[in-house]
Amino acid sequence: MAVEAQIAGGPSWLIAGLGNPGPEYEQTYHNLGFLAIERLAARTNIRISRPECKALVGVGVVAGQPALLAKPQTFMNLSGGSIQPLLQKYMLPPERLILIYDELAFDWGSLRIRLKGSAGGHNGVSSIIRSVGNENFIRVRLGIRPELQKTGHPMKDYVLSKIRKAQMETLESILEQSLQAVETIITEGVEKAMTIHNRRAQGANEEQ
């Protein structure tokens, strides 16, 4: 009841993780956004279970601010069909969206925050940009690029493959970093969060 009272005026943030619904996609690289949102929900005692705008959502408090957590259930390439209606329903501007997702451009285990910009080839982000109508939303990008010697199969197959057991320690670290990044964005602003949390992936582009 106390949490519901705190969010009675509506959420100040929409925090969404990208992924594909269904058990066959669980624990895959492309579902890193889902894993991060689930970890954030567990940390903040928010239950993500209510169907709304083609997503599973939960409301609560993150870093002292009322927030809506969301896992779009549209499949990755159609994520905008869920995110845009959620922003509209809760009367939130795109600048109040924090989007967490996997990024093939950066090495596995790295994290980069970006204030705005293009989709960089990510189909889920492209869908959101098209639906929202601009690029002005915050991204927390979690690197999944494999080691060069392990890229002998198509990247489409790789991103939909299961995270290896040997990588679980790094997975725990990157999920924890993503939570800290979200909290810093909310409490200190995105530019300070970028200064604190960005990790430059070897060979990655220099864009912010």
Secondary structure, 3 states (H helix, E strand, C coil): CHHHHHCCCCCCEEEEECCCCCHHHCCEHHHHHHHHHHHHHHHHCCCCCEEECCEEEEEEEECCEEEEEEEECCCHHHCHHHHHHHHHHCCCCHHHEEEEEEEEEEECCCEEEECCCCCCCCHHHHHHHHHHCCCCCEEEEEEEECCHHHCCCCHHHHHCCECCHHHHHHHHHHHHHHHHHHHHHHHHCHHHHHHHHCCCCCCCCCCC
